[in-house]
Amino acid sequence: MLVTPRGGGCDRGGSRYFVMKSKASRLDCEPPDLVTALATISGKWKLRIIWLLLDGTKRFSELRRMLPGIHRGTLTYELRRLEADRIIQRTQYPTIPPTVEYNLTIRGAALRSVLAALCRWSKSESRELPNSPQAKT
C-alpha cells in the first residue's frame, strides 16, 4: 500500500493528511449495488429455489416436495418475487388442473458461477493461510 501526503505534503494545523492508495483492484460496482444484489437472492428459501432450478425446469409440486418445511403460500410468494426480479420464468399451461413450470432465466442461470464462487469461498475458510490474522490467534 502506498501512502502519499495529500495536498503536496503541507502541514495543516500541525498534522499531515494522508491518502491511502491501495494496489488491490476495486470492484466494478458501488456498495448499494451489492446490497441490491444480495437482497434479490437472500432469505431462507430463495437460494434453495435457485439451486434446485439450476438442474432444470421444475413444477410447483416438485419444488414443494424438494423443500421440506416450506409452506405453500411461502413458496408462491418467493417464486413471485424471483419472477419479478427476472431470476426465474413461470410458464402456465392451459390444462385442468393448471400445470405451472418454473425455470431460470438467462439472468438467473448467470448466478451459477456466483453460487459456485460462494461455495468455494465458504470451503476456503477452513484452509486459512498461515500469515492470516486468524491463524496467529
HELIX and SHEET records of a PDB file:
HELIX    1   1 ARG A    6  GLY A    9  5                                   4    
HELIX    2   2 PRO A   31  ILE A   41  1                                  11    
HELIX    3   3 LYS A   46  LEU A   53  1                                   8    
HELIX    4   4 PHE A   60  MET A   66  1                                   7    
HELIX    5   5 ARG A   72  ALA A   84  1                                  13    
HELIX    6   6 ILE A  106  ALA A  109  1                                   4    
HELIX    7   7 LEU A  111  SER A  124  1                                  14    
HELIX    8   8 PRO A  133  LYS A  136  1                                   4    
SHEET    1   A 2 LEU A   2  PRO A   5  0                                        
SHEET    2   A 2 PHE A  18  LYS A  21 -1                                        
SHEET    1   B 3 LYS A  58  ARG A  59  0                                        
SHEET    2   B 3 THR A  99  LEU A 104 -1                                        
SHEET    3   B 3 ILE A  88  TYR A  93 -1                                        
END                                                                             
